[in-house]
Structures are given as C-alpha cells and as structure tokens.
C-alpha cells in the first residue's frame, strides 16, 4: 500500500559505536572509508557545499551536496542526482559522544511517499549502519556485492 501525506516521510535510526568520534566522523564523511561499508566507489570532500559522487553501479551513479557539516558532530548530504524517490531527500548523521562510545543519530528525510522504495531504503540503511558499526569496531569490510 502506498500513501502520500501532506508531509514527507523520514527514516530514523540510532546506534552506538565503540570508537572515537573522529573515527566515526571519518567513516561517514571520507570517501576512502565510505566505500568500506556503503557505495562501490565514492568521491567528495567533507566541506560545506562540496559535491559527492556515490557510485553503486552503472544505473546508480548518484550525486549529493554537503548541506550541513560540523567536524566530529554533523554530516548531512542533500541528494542532487539520484533515483526520483531519492532526489528530494537529505540524509545525515548527528553524533553524540559519551565516554568511549559514539551515538549515531541517522536520518534520511524528504521522501515523497511511503512506497516500496522508502520501505526498502529504511531496511537497507539499518543493515548498512550495522556494517558501519562492524567496520569501526571489528575492522570488518563486507564486499560490495554482498551488501544490501
């Protein structure tokens, strides 16, 4: 069932990672780390208004612009060229530190409808964020072809 409300839909996830806030921030914002848990390849710089290329394959060569950044605290990307459902969206990470742990507050807002793509993306983000946690805590890198 697909619904279209007056307001857009958003995905929210929260997880705790046992790593330094600097390590977490690099893993969510630096292309050399992003490719270890999310896209096949990636380019971009963690700077305000910088363009990122998230490459998942020939049909999924997506782009976004850094819309909000505060070192070791916040990293948000507004999609600029992607799947039509993703184009109006912004995904972001807001980090909180507590001792040796970092709480990652993830959001992906601006979805135009609660359709199948939205539901699959919510599930995939949960799996990918778990991969981020395993990457930082255990050094596990799942080959791209095996990521969901």
C-alpha positions as CSV (number, residue, x, y, z in Angstrom):
1,X,0.0,0.0,0.0
2,X,1.4,3.4,-0.9
3,X,0.4,6.6,0.9
4,X,1.0,10.2,0.1
5,X,0.5,12.6,3.1
6,X,0.8,16.3,3.3
7,X,4.3,16.0,4.9
8,X,7.2,14.0,3.5
9,X,8.4,10.8,5.1
10,X,11.7,10.3,7.0
11,X,13.8,7.3,8.1
12,X,15.4,7.4,11.5
13,X,18.0,5.1,13.1
14,X,20.1,5.3,16.2
15,X,23.1,3.1,17.1
16,X,26.0,3.2,19.5
17,X,29.5,2.6,18.2
18,X,32.6,1.9,20.3
19,X,35.1,4.1,18.5
20,X,36.4,7.6,18.8
21,X,34.2,10.4,17.4
22,X,37.0,11.2,14.9
23,X,37.0,7.7,13.6
24,X,33.2,7.7,13.3
25,X,33.1,11.1,11.6
26,X,35.8,10.0,9.0
27,X,33.9,6.8,8.3
28,X,30.7,8.7,7.5
29,X,32.3,11.6,5.6
30,X,35.5,10.4,3.9
31,X,35.2,8.5,0.6
32,X,38.1,6.2,1.4
33,X,36.0,5.0,4.4
34,X,32.5,5.2,2.9
35,X,33.5,2.6,0.3
36,X,34.2,0.1,3.1
37,X,30.5,0.0,4.2
38,X,28.3,1.7,1.6
39,X,29.0,2.6,-2.1
40,X,31.2,0.7,-4.5
41,X,33.2,3.9,-5.1
42,X,32.9,7.5,-3.9
43,X,34.4,10.9,-4.4
44,X,33.9,14.1,-2.4
45,X,35.3,16.3,0.4
46,X,33.8,16.8,3.8
47,X,33.3,20.5,3.2
48,X,30.1,22.6,3.1
49,X,28.6,22.6,-0.5
50,X,31.1,20.0,-1.7
51,X,29.7,17.5,-4.2
52,X,29.9,13.8,-3.5
53,X,29.5,11.0,-6.1
54,X,28.1,7.8,-4.7
55,X,28.6,5.1,-7.3
56,X,26.8,1.8,-6.9
57,X,27.0,0.7,-10.5
58,X,26.2,1.9,-14.0
59,X,22.4,2.5,-13.3
60,X,23.1,4.0,-9.8
61,X,25.7,6.8,-10.3
62,X,24.3,9.3,-7.8
63,X,25.3,12.7,-6.6
64,X,24.7,14.8,-3.5
65,X,25.9,18.1,-2.0
66,X,27.1,18.6,1.6
67,X,24.3,20.7,3.1
68,X,25.4,20.7,6.8
69,X,28.7,19.9,8.4
70,X,30.3,20.4,11.8
71,X,33.5,18.4,12.3
72,X,33.0,15.4,14.6
73,X,29.4,16.3,15.1
74,X,27.2,16.6,12.0
75,X,27.4,15.5,8.3
76,X,24.3,15.9,6.0
77,X,24.1,15.4,2.3
78,X,21.2,16.7,0.1
79,X,20.8,14.5,-3.0
80,X,21.1,16.3,-6.3
81,X,21.0,13.4,-8.9
82,X,19.7,10.0,-8.0
83,X,16.6,7.8,-8.3
84,X,13.5,10.0,-8.5
85,X,12.5,9.0,-4.9
86,X,15.9,9.9,-3.6
87,X,16.3,13.3,-5.4
88,X,14.3,15.3,-2.9
89,X,15.9,13.7,0.1
90,X,18.7,14.6,2.6
91,X,20.5,12.0,4.7
92,X,22.6,12.9,7.7
93,X,24.5,11.8,10.7
94,X,24.4,13.6,14.0
95,X,27.0,12.3,16.5
96,X,26.9,12.4,20.4
97,X,29.9,11.3,22.5
98,X,29.7,9.5,25.8
99,X,32.9,8.1,27.2
100,X,34.4,5.8,24.6
101,X,31.2,5.5,22.7
102,X,29.5,7.5,19.9
103,X,25.8,7.6,19.4
104,X,25.0,7.9,15.8
105,X,21.6,9.6,15.1
106,X,20.9,8.9,11.4
107,X,18.1,10.5,9.4
108,X,17.0,10.3,5.8
109,X,14.3,12.9,5.3
110,X,12.3,14.3,2.4
111,X,10.9,11.1,0.9
112,X,7.9,12.0,-1.2
113,X,5.9,8.8,-0.3
114,X,5.8,5.8,1.9
115,X,6.2,3.5,-1.1
116,X,8.1,0.3,-1.5
117,X,11.4,2.1,-2.3
118,X,11.1,4.0,1.0
119,X,10.5,0.8,2.9
120,X,13.4,-1.0,1.3
121,X,15.7,2.0,1.9
122,X,14.8,2.0,5.6
123,X,15.7,-1.6,5.9
124,X,18.9,-1.2,3.8
125,X,20.0,1.7,5.9
126,X,19.6,-0.4,9.1
127,X,21.8,-3.1,7.5
128,X,24.4,-0.6,6.2
129,X,24.6,1.2,9.6
130,X,25.3,-2.2,11.2
131,X,28.0,-2.7,8.6
132,X,29.4,0.8,9.6
133,X,29.5,-0.4,13.3
134,X,31.2,-3.6,12.4
135,X,33.7,-1.8,10.2
136,X,34.7,0.6,13.0
137,X,34.6,-1.8,15.9
138,X,35.9,-5.0,14.3
139,X,37.5,-3.9,11.0
140,X,35.0,-6.0,9.0
141,X,34.6,-4.9,5.4
142,X,31.8,-6.7,3.6
143,X,32.4,-6.9,-0.2
144,X,30.2,-4.5,-2.1
145,X,28.5,-7.3,-4.0
146,X,27.3,-8.8,-0.6
147,X,25.9,-5.5,0.8
148,X,22.2,-5.0,0.8
